[in-house]
Amino acid sequence: MKPRIDTLTTLAFVLSASLLPVGCGGHGGADSDATPAGASQAAAPADPGEALYNQGKYSEALPLLEASAATAKTGTLLYQIGFAKGALAGPTGPGVRKPYWTEAKPLLEAEIATPGGATLERLYYLTVIAFDETNLPGMEKYAGQAVDTIEKGPDPNSLSGEDWFRLGRLHDFLRQPSEAEAAYRRALAAFRKVPAINPAYQALTLVRVADIDFDSRRFDLAATGYQEALALVPTLDQVKPFRLGLALFGTGRADESIAAFKQDRDPETMTESQYGADLAQKAKDVGGLNIADADGAAIMAMDLDGLDTRIRDAAREYRAAREKNSYKPGDPLPAEVAQYEKRFISLMRERFVQTQDVQEFCLKEGIADLVRR
């Protein structure tokens, strides 16, 4: 069974996105970097290398960052150089960035110890370095310090969307889901007023909020969030076609759901997406799905055990109707077949949304032929 979109998704998001552009990410992400605590990122950083870094232009930023570091090394410059080199190195990135981050760490620690030096940027970098080192106490120390001194500081209303995005990420590190959600939603509100310098920040915020909406079964909001994120950054890896397809299917948008499922190339979910596309097509063929079962029970309120029992019953009825009525592919469905197919597909859709697993169940129950086209 595939993992559900909950804690595992949050941790995966933190792991992947925390190692994305820490200063505005390239194709994949953002870790808003260049902002002192409590300051807005509306003003461009003075260092031209940092400005390019914040746009995700790592190959252009690197020579300038390295020139600045040759004049005066700082923890921020070394962190950004390490990240940029790692991002450009592909699969070997973690090894490439590590020596730079190792050198950056004591400099950042010294910098935050100076008056006014404990900025959101530096504390975030230290949190990510600790996370990368699997140093849980260090990660919690710096993340907690950032939350306590900046989010709970004297002027949180001055924080930018990038700042709130980073604070949401820090709450994820601290495994504080309610606080993380509040920060991400504040980030979105800020981005609606002042769009991100790099759209990847805003796109990743949309994805994180969409994940939360999906977990709460607000499928319409989740689907819209994923699609808005892709509109900003079409190559964004954090929007998975399987998850987008599920969100669209959950809100009844069959055609869009089918299109999303057909984009899935992930070996972990590709077969599930094929089943999902077939279910969505069948839902379309029968004119939409039922919100209640034959006895009036709300389908979305059913637990898994009760759902499975009803699916077995619906499968028997649907199979019997197909065997009783003669029709060829392309013919209109006989009314009796359509009636039982609609019930079966409605229940199967609910199970799919709840478990994100349909192939194993269908094979075990011997009903794959009722789902696949």
C-alpha positions in Angstrom: 0.0 0.0 0.0 1.3 3.4 -0.9 2.0 5.9 2.0 -0.8 8.3 2.6 -0.3 12.1 2.2 0.4 12.9 5.8 3.5 12.9 8.0 5.5 11.0 5.4 4.7 13.7 2.8 5.6 16.5 5.2 9.0 14.9 5.9 9.6 14.2 2.2 8.7 17.8 1.4 11.1 19.1 4.1 13.9 16.9 3.0 13.6 17.8 -0.7 12.7 21.4 -0.4 15.1 22.3 2.4 17.9 21.4 0.0 16.6 23.5 -2.8 17.6 27.0 -3.6 18.2 28.6 -0.2 17.8 32.1 -1.3 15.0 31.4 -3.9 15.3 28.2 -5.7 15.8 27.3 -9.2 13.4 24.8 -10.8 12.6 23.0 -7.7 12.4 25.3 -4.8 13.2 28.0 -2.4 14.7 28.6 0.9 14.5 32.4 1.0 18.0 33.4 1.9 18.9 37.0 1.6 16.6 38.5 4.2 17.7 39.7 7.7 15.3 38.9 10.5 12.1 40.8 10.3 13.0 42.5 7.0 11.2 42.3 3.8 12.7 40.9 0.6 11.2 43.6 -1.5 14.6 45.2 -1.8 17.2 43.4 -3.8 20.4 42.4 -2.0 23.4 44.6 -2.5 25.7 41.8 -3.6 25.0 41.1 -7.3 26.1 37.4 -6.8 23.5 37.0 -4.1 20.8 38.7 -6.3 21.5 36.1 -9.0 21.5 33.3 -6.5 18.1 34.5 -5.3 16.8 34.1 -8.8 18.1 30.5 -9.1 20.8 31.5 -11.6 23.5 29.5 -10.0 26.0 29.3 -12.8 26.0 33.1 -13.2 26.0 33.7 -9.4 28.9 31.4 -8.6 31.8 33.4 -9.9 30.5 36.5 -8.2 29.9 34.7 -4.9 33.3 33.2 -5.0 34.9 36.6 -5.7 33.1 38.1 -2.7 34.2 35.1 -0.5 37.8 35.6 -1.6 37.6 39.2 -0.3 35.8 38.3 3.0 34.4 34.9 3.8 31.1 34.8 5.6 28.9 31.9 6.6 26.2 33.0 4.2 28.5 33.2 1.2 30.0 29.7 1.9 26.5 28.3 2.4 25.3 29.7 -0.9 28.4 28.7 -2.8 28.0 25.2 -1.5 24.4 25.0 -2.4 24.9 26.4 -5.9 27.8 24.0 -6.6 25.7 21.2 -5.3 22.7 22.1 -7.3 24.8 22.2 -10.5 26.5 18.9 -9.7 23.3 16.8 -10.0 23.4 13.4 -8.2 26.8 14.2 -6.6 25.5 17.4 -5.1 25.5 16.3 -1.5 29.2 15.5 -1.6 30.0 18.6 -3.4 28.3 21.0 -1.0 29.4 19.3 2.2 32.9 20.8 2.6 31.5 24.3 2.0 28.7 23.8 4.5 31.2 22.4 7.0 33.3 25.5 6.7 30.2 27.7 6.8 28.8 26.3 10.0 31.3 27.8 12.5 31.2 31.2 10.7 27.4 31.2 10.9 27.5 30.3 14.6 29.9 33.1 15.3 27.8 35.5 13.3 24.5 34.8 15.1 26.3 35.3 18.4 27.0 39.0 17.6 24.5 41.7 18.5 21.8 41.7 15.8 23.4 38.8 14.0 20.8 36.1 14.6 18.9 36.7 11.4 16.2 34.4 9.9 18.6 33.7 7.0 21.5 32.5 9.2 19.4 30.6 11.6 17.7 28.9 8.7 21.0 28.0 7.1 22.2 26.5 10.4 18.9 24.5 10.7 19.4 23.0 7.2 23.0 22.2 7.8 22.1 20.4 11.1 19.3 18.6 9.2 21.8 17.5 6.5 24.1 16.2 9.2 21.2 14.4 10.9 22.0 16.5 14.0 18.5 16.6 15.5 19.3 18.6 18.7 21.1 21.3 16.5 18.2 21.4 14.1 15.7 21.9 16.9 17.9 24.5 18.6 18.3 26.8 15.6 14.8 26.3 14.3 13.4 27.0 17.7 15.5 30.1 18.1 14.3 31.5 14.7 10.7 30.9 15.6 11.1 32.5 19.1 13.0 35.5 18.1 11.5 36.3 14.7 8.0 34.9 14.3 7.3 35.8 17.9 9.4 38.9 17.7 8.4 42.5 17.9 7.3 43.0 14.3 6.1 39.8 12.6 3.8 41.9 10.3 6.8 43.2 8.5 7.8 39.7 7.3 7.6 38.9 3.6 6.1 35.9 1.9 9.6 34.4 1.6 10.1 34.9 5.3 6.8 33.2 6.2 7.6 30.4 3.8 10.9 29.7 5.6 9.2 29.9 9.0 6.7 27.3 7.8 9.6 25.1 6.8 11.2 25.6 10.2 7.9 24.5 11.9 8.0 21.4 9.7 11.5 20.7 10.9 10.2 21.0 14.5 7.2 18.7 13.6 4.7 21.4 14.5 2.0 20.9 11.8 -0.5 23.5 13.0 2.1 26.2 13.3 3.6 25.2 9.9 0.2 25.5 8.2 -0.5 28.9 9.7 2.9 30.1 8.5 2.4 28.8 5.0 -1.0 30.4 4.7 0.5 33.7 5.9 3.1 33.3 3.2 0.5 32.8 0.5 -1.4 35.9 1.7 1.8 37.9 1.6 2.6 36.6 -1.9 -0.8 37.6 -3.1 0.1 41.2 -2.2 3.8 41.1 -3.2 4.7 38.3 -5.6 7.9 36.4 -4.9 11.2 37.6 -6.5 11.6 34.0 -7.6 8.3 32.3 -8.4 9.6 29.0 -6.9 9.0 30.3 -3.4 5.4 31.0 -4.2 5.0 27.7 -6.0 6.4 25.7 -3.2 4.1 27.5 -0.7 1.1 26.6 -2.9 2.2 23.0 -3.0 2.6 22.8 0.8 -0.8 24.4 1.4 -2.3 22.1 -1.3 -0.9 19.1 0.5 -2.6 20.2 3.7 -5.9 20.8 1.9 -5.7 17.4 0.4 -5.2 15.7 3.8 -8.3 17.6 5.0 -10.2 16.4 1.9 -10.6 19.9 0.5 -9.9 18.4 -2.9 -11.0 21.5 -4.9 -8.6 23.7 -3.0 -5.8 21.2 -3.3 -6.2 20.7 -7.0 -6.3 24.5 -7.6 -3.2 24.9 -5.5 -1.2 22.3 -7.4 -2.3 23.8 -10.7 -1.4 27.3 -9.6 2.0 26.1 -8.6 2.6 24.4 -12.0 1.5 27.6 -13.7 4.2 29.5 -11.9 6.9 26.8 -12.2 5.9 24.2 -14.8 9.0 22.0 -14.0 8.2 21.9 -10.2 9.1 18.4 -9.0 7.0 18.7 -5.9 3.7 18.5 -7.8 3.3 14.8 -8.5 0.9 13.8 -11.4 -0.4 11.0 -9.2 -1.3 13.4 -6.4 -2.7 16.0 -8.7 -4.8 13.3 -10.4 -6.2 12.2 -7.1 -7.1 15.7 -6.1 -8.9 16.3 -9.4 -10.6 13.0 -9.2 -11.6 13.7 -5.6 -13.4 16.9 -6.8 -15.1 15.2 -9.7 -13.0 16.8 -12.6 -12.7 13.6 -14.6 -11.1 14.9 -17.8 -8.4 16.8 -15.9 -7.9 13.9 -13.6 -7.3 11.5 -16.5 -4.8 13.9 -18.1 -2.9 14.2 -14.9 -2.8 10.5 -14.3 -1.5 10.0 -17.8 1.5 12.2 -17.1 2.7 10.0 -14.3 6.1 8.4 -15.0 7.1 7.5 -11.4 7.6 3.7 -11.1 6.2 3.9 -7.6 2.8 5.2 -8.7 2.5 4.8 -12.5 0.4 1.6 -12.3 -1.9 3.2 -9.7 -2.3 6.2 -12.0 -3.3 3.9 -14.8 -6.0 2.4 -12.6 -7.0 6.0 -11.6 -7.3 7.1 -15.2 -9.6 4.1 -15.9 -11.7 4.8 -12.8 -12.0 8.5 -13.8 -13.0 7.5 -17.4 -15.7 5.1 -16.1 -17.0 7.9 -13.8 -17.3 10.1 -16.8 -19.0 7.4 -18.8 -21.7 7.0 -16.2 -22.3 10.7 -15.8 -20.6 11.4 -12.5 -20.6 9.6 -9.2 -22.9 9.1 -6.3 -22.4 10.9 -3.1 -24.5 8.4 -1.1 -24.8 4.6 -1.4 -28.0 2.7 -2.2 -29.2 2.9 1.4 -28.5 6.6 1.7 -25.2 6.3 3.6 -22.7 9.1 2.7 -19.9 7.5 0.9 -17.3 10.0 2.0 -18.1 9.2 5.7 -17.5 5.4 5.3 -14.6 3.7 7.1 -12.4 1.3 5.1 -13.9 -1.9 6.4 -17.4 -0.9 5.6 -16.3 0.5 2.3 -14.6 -2.8 1.3 -17.8 -4.8 2.2 -19.9 -2.5 0.1 -17.4 -2.7 -2.8 -17.6 -6.5 -2.8 -21.4 -6.3 -2.9 -21.3 -3.7 -5.7 -18.8 -5.7 -7.7 -21.0 -8.8 -7.6 -24.0 -6.7 -8.8 -22.0 -5.0 -11.5 -20.5 -8.2 -12.8 -23.9 -9.9 -12.9 -25.4 -6.9 -14.8 -22.6 -7.1 -17.4 -23.1 -10.8 -17.9 -26.9 -10.4 -18.2 -26.8 -7.5 -20.7 -25.2 -7.9 -24.1 -23.3 -4.9 -25.5 -20.2 -4.1 -27.5 -17.4 -1.6 -26.8 -18.6 1.8 -27.9 -22.3 0.9 -27.4 -24.3 3.0 -25.0 -24.3 1.3 -21.6 -27.6 -0.5 -20.8 -29.4 1.3 -18.0 -29.0 -1.7 -15.6 -25.2 -1.9 -16.2 -24.8 1.9 -15.8 -26.7 1.8 -12.5 -24.5 -0.8 -11.0 -21.3 0.5 -12.6 -22.0 3.9 -11.1 -22.3 2.5 -7.6 -19.2 0.4 -8.0 -17.1 3.2 -9.3 -18.3 5.6 -6.7 -17.3 3.3 -3.9 -14.0 2.5 -5.6 -13.2 6.2 -6.0 -13.6 6.7 -2.3 -11.4 3.8 -1.5 -8.7 5.0 -3.9 -8.8 8.5 -2.3 -8.5 7.1 1.2 -5.7 4.6 0.6 -4.0 5.8 -2.6 -3.9 2.1 -3.5 -6.2 0.3 -5.9 -4.2 -2.3 -7.9 -3.4 -4.6 -5.0 -7.0 -4.5 -3.7 -8.4 -5.2 -7.2 -6.1 -8.1 -7.8 -6.8 -9.6 -4.4 -10.5 -9.3 -4.8 -10.5 -10.4 -8.5 -12.2 -7.2 -9.7 -9.4 -5.7 -11.8 -11.4 -6.4 -15.0 -14.2 -4.3 -13.6 -11.9 -1.3 -13.3 -9.5 -1.5 -16.2 -10.7 -0.5 -19.6 
